[in-house]
Amino acid sequence: MAQLTEMLALRIYLSERERHEHQPLYEHLVLRAREAGLAGAIVLRGHMGFGHNRQLMTTKILQLSEDLPVLIEMVDEAAKVEAFVDTIEGELRGGLITVEKVMARRF
């Protein structure tokens, strides 16, 4: 059985509308994570939320339905997560990054 190992969970909170060049920013970041060799990534689209600007994003308002909150989550060894964050910080114009210690078991 695999051992529990201390790792870092990286969460990046964005708006669905944010772009890197002509590509959705969340898509760009997941591809960058894969190139960096991170163990994996998942993009979750929120039904409702707001950020620092206090603007409500929700599926209930038709005109805002294409600008929903997006969460990218990744878990890997501390060194890999920290190096990845250092490489992407300049590409983020908004949003929020959180990093926390987690116990994980690889299968």
Order of alpha helices (4+ residues) and beta strands (2+ residues): beta-beta-beta-alpha-beta-beta-beta-beta-alpha-beta
